[in-house]
Amino acid sequence: MEDAQARLEALIAAAERAEARAEEWSAAEFSGRADQGGIVAVTDALGTLKRLEISPRSRRRLDATNLAAAILAAITTAEEAAATSRTALLADLHLTPGRLA
């Protein structure tokens, strides 16, 4: 009975840690940069674009095709950072019997 109680307490503690970690992750933002930092894309934890900042220097310096490519590169980098973070979170939350304590 004590063993079952200890396992239950370990499960509860693991669930609390997982909830806190998931809450922290869901509030995170991820950024990608292009054109030497002149273009910055920011996504939320799911990879949804939240902000796109384009410096006046980048607007003047780049033609439409290169500006579009730089914007896409910044967004892709931010999305990839969010996806990497999501993968790490899911791996961290995956509970195995040896990781309950």
Order of alpha helices (4+ residues) and beta strands (2+ residues): alpha-beta-beta-beta-alpha-alpha
